[in-house]
Amino acid sequence: MCTPRYDITLDQFMGVAHLLPCQRGNVAVGNCTFVNALLWMCRTGALWRDLPECYGKWITVCRRFNRWSRSGAIEHLFTALQEERIIGVGIRVLAMDSTSVKVYRHAAGAPKKGGSRSVGVSRGGRNTKVHVVSGSGSMLVRIHLSPGDEHDAAHGCRSMAALGAFVGAHLLMDRAYEGGIPSDCRPNRPA
């Protein structure tokens, strides 16, 4: 079931066509049709096998997607589509939280020279924290590790600084991210 009203036009496609690899050989699915197939997949969240026939064979589209993902072309394509305001990703609410993971002695390994430390020792033993920022629909936006004996606030600040593309979105987080936040990371609150 094709939905042409949601497809991008040929003029819109020509604005980003230079970012795509050249087609070679006898190609059954053109690049514009391929991009519209990807947008259909993103919009519906369907399986590859459910791709409508008007976008070509699902296996052809899937293989091209895998090949272009490995080369980085898909990432450049979606960045350009958003910069040209052809498509928009609307994230209104982000959620930030962390969880502690027990690290056993044999898993910690030898200390790395010059590397960052992600295993801490606290009352519970060796552990690390996984900090995650997610958007609506369980979309992972940012993830990083920290030692288990460090406070969440500094790492929350680090995550917020990396969320520049999501300015204006509401951020949900627990109180662990509040205490001891550096002044340059605090939101401006009216007095």
N, C-alpha and C positions, 0 to 999 in steps of 0.2 A: 504494500500500500504506500505509494509514493506521495509525498506532500510537497508539491512544487512551491507552494507559498512560503515554505521555510527554507528552501534551497537558496544559495547565493546565486546572483546573476553572473553572466559571463563578464560584464564590466567589472564587477567586484572581484571576480576571480583573477582578472588580468592584473590587478594591483598587487597580487601576491604570487603570481605564476612564476616569477623569476627566482623564487626561493626553492622551487621544487626541482628534483633531478629530471634530466632529459628522459623522455620516453624512448625506448629502443625496441626495435623489432615490430612484430605485428601485435599491436596493443588493442585489446577488446574494450577496455574501460579507459576513457580519457581522464586526464588529471582533474578537470572540473567535476566530472561525474564522481570521481573518487573522493574529492573533498566533500561533496554533498553527501556521499555515503557515510563518511566519517562523522559529519555533523548530524546525520540521522541517527547513527549509533550513539553519539553523545547525548542527544536529546531523549532518546527512548530508553537507553540502557539495555537494549535487547542483546541476545546472543548473536554471534556472527551468522549462524545458520538461519536466523530470522530476517536477514537483510532482504528487502524487496528486490525482485528481479530487475526492476527498472534501473538499479544501480550496478548491475552486472552480477556475475557469479560471486557468491559470498567468499569462496576460497581464494579467488583472484584478489579481491579487495583485502582479505585478511593477510595474504602473503605480502602484498605491497605495503600494507601497514607495518608488518613486522620488519621488512627490509628497510623501510624509511625510518622507522623508530630507532633501529640500530645505528643508522647513519646520522641521526639528529635532525633530519628534515622535518619530521612531524612537530617537534618542539618549536623550531623556527617558524613553521607554518602557523601554529596556533598563537604564537606570540604576535606575529604580524597581523593575523585576523583580528586580534583584540586591539592592537595599536591603531589599526585602520578603522576601528569601530564597526567592523563588519559583523562580528559576533561579540557578545558580552557575557561574562561570567558574573552572575549576581550572587554574591555572598553577603548576607546581612548579619549573620551571627557566627562568631568563632568561639570555640570552647577550648580552654587550656587546662591541662591537669598533668599530674605526674604519678608514677607508681614506682615503688621500690622493688628491686629484683635482688634476691639473695645470690651472692657470688661465692662459690666454694673455693677453698684455698688453692686447689690444683687448677682452677679455671683462671685465676688472676694472672698467672704467668710472671715472667721476669719484668722488672721495671723497664720501660722504654726510654731511650735517651732522647731528650728534646720533645717527646710527645706529650699530649695532654693526658691527664690522669682522670680516669672515669670510674675507678673503684675506690670507695672510701671505707673507713673502719669506724663503726659506731657501736653503741651498746649491743645492737643485734648481730654484730659481726661484720664481715665484709659484704657490702652491697653497693648497688648503683641505682640511680634513678633515671627513668625514661620519661622525658618531658614531651608531650604531644599537643599540638594545636590542630584541631580539626574543624572543618566547615560543615555545612548542612549535608545531610545524606551520607555521613561517615566518610567524607572526603578528607584525606590526610593532607594538611597544608605544610606542617613543619614538625620535625622530630629531632631531638638531640639527647645525648647522655650527659650525666653529671655524676660526680661522686656522691655516694649516699649520705655522707656526713656534712654536706653543704646545704645551705638554706635555699629554698625554692625561689625567693624573690629576685636574686641576681640573675638566675637562669630565665625567669619569667621576663625580666627586662631584656635579656638577650633575644628571646623569642619575639617580643613586641617590636624590637628594633628591626627585626628581619621581616616584619609584616607590613612594610611600607606600601605594598600594592593593595592592601586591604583597608586603607584609611577610610573611616566612616562606618566600618562594621562594628557592631557591638561585640564586646569580648566578655565571655563568661569564664570566671576562674574562682577557685576557692581562696580562703583567707591565707593560705600558706604563701601565696604570691604577694601579699600586701606588705608584711613586715620588712623593714630594712630596705625598702626600695630606694635606690639613689635618686637624688633630686632631679637629675636630668631625664629620668625615666617616668616620673610621676605625671599623670594627666593634669592639665590645667583645669582647676575647679573654680567656679565663681565663688567669691567671698560672701 
